[in-house]
Amino acid sequence: MSSIAESTTDIIPFSRLVRERSAKSHRETEGASFMGDLLAGRAGRDDYVALVSQHWAIYDALEGAEPAMRAVPLVAPFLSPALTRLPTLEADLAFLIGDDWRDRLELVPATVEYATRIREVAAEWPAGYIAHHYTRYLGDLSGGLHIGEVLARQFGFGTNGVGFYLFDQIADPSAFKVQYRGQLDAAPWPAGEQERVVDEVLRAYDYNTRIFQQLGTSTLAA
Ligand code: HEM
C-alpha cells in the first residue's frame, strides 16, 4: 500500500473517506435506469416484486451472518436490531406474491454472486462484512426512505409491500447515521484494513449496479 494512502486515512475520518471514495460508484448505482424507471412510474408491479426478491436474498446473507458477527469485537458495535430487514422483507413478499413466495423467488446472477460474497467475507474476513453492512444499511437509511415513499404512492401499497423501507425503530435516521459514522471512525481497524474495506464497498456498489442492470434487462425488456 502506498504511503500517500496511509497518510490520507490518518488525516481524514474514515467515514468521510469511504463516502468520498465511493461517491462515483454511488452515482453509477443511483443512475442505473431500473431504479429511475421504477420511481418514475415506467416500471410495473412485477419489476418491483423482482427488486424485493433480490433484497430478500441480500439480507438473508447479511442478517444470517449476524449471530456469528456479534462474536467479533470489531463488527459487534455496528450491529443493531433496529436495522433488521429480513422479517419486513418476508412480510412484503407474502403480501406481494403470496404465502408460497419462497417457491417463486427469482434471483438474477448478480444477486447470487452478491449473497455469496457476503457469506464469504462473513466467514473469512469480518472487516469486509462491515463494508457490506455499511453499503446496504446506510443506503437504506438515506435515499431508501424517499424511495419507499415514492413506491408506496406509485403502487398504492399503503405500508403493506414497502415495509422494507420503514424503519419503525429508528426515529431519527440522520442521528443514527451520524452515530454509525462515528463507529466507522472509532473502530480499531488493523493496519491497512481501511483501504481494503473501501475496496469492498466499491465491490458492493458494483453488485448493486449490476443487479439493477440485470433486472432492467430481465423484466423491463420482457
Ligand atoms: C435511486 C437510487 C438511490 C438514490 C436516489 C440514493 C440517494 C441517496 C442520497 C440522497 C444519499 C445522501 C443522504 C445523506 O446525505 O444523508 C445517499 C446516501 C447513501 N446511499 Fe444512496 N441512493 C440510491 C441508491 C443507493 C444504493 C442502491 C445503494 C447501495 C446499496 C446506496 C448506498 C448509499 C450509502 C451507503 C449512502 C451513505 C453514504 C454515507 O453517508 O457514507 N444508495 N443515497
Residues whose N, C-alpha, C, O or C-beta is under 5 A from the ligand:
A	BS01	HEM	S15 R19 T29 E30 M35 Y134 T135 R136 L138 G139 S142 G143 N208
